[in-house]
Amino acid sequence: MDAGRAKQILESPKEIMVHYQGNPIWIQQVDEAGHTARVYLKNEPENEMTVNVTQLNEL
């Protein structure tokens, strides 16, 4: 995924399924310049991490 698409998903009123390493995640923030996203696993909201947007997969 690219940073522009990650930002579109973040701003979408619809729930769009995104996975990181096979796990469903929520995107909290996107840094388009750095090509990173702040995400957390849906089943572990306390476990936030910053990942490269290229590692995110839209389903």
N, C-alpha and C positions, 0 to 999 in steps of 0.2 A: 504494500500500500504506500501511497505517497502522502506527504504532510497535508496537502490540499484536501484530499479525500478524507483523511482522519479528522480534519477540522469540520468538514461538511457533516460527517457522522456525529461529531460532538454537538453541533448546532441544530441537528435535525430534531423535529418534534416526535418523530417515530423512533421506535427501538430498532436499531440495526445491529444484528449479531456480528460481533468481532471476536476473534480468538487470538491469543498469544501463546505460542508453543502448545497448541491444542486445547487450551483452557479458555472458557468464555470470560471476557473482561469488560469493564466499563472504562471509557476514556474520560479523564477529568480535565485535561489541559493538553494543548498541542503547541509546540514550539516549531513553527514553520521554518524559521531560519536555521535551527539546529537539527531539524528532521527528527525530533523526538516527541514522545507523548508521555504524559503522566497517567498511569493506568493502575487499576487494581482488579484482582480476580473477583468475579461476582460472588463467590462463596467465601471470600476472605477480604472484606472491605478494609480491614486494618492493615493489610499487606500491600502498601502502595509501592510502585517502582517506576522508574523512568526507563523507557525502552526506545530503540530506534523504530520509527514508523514502518520501515521495510519488514519488520518482524511481525507486523499485525496482518491478519487475514480476515477479510470480510466474507461472511457466509451468505 
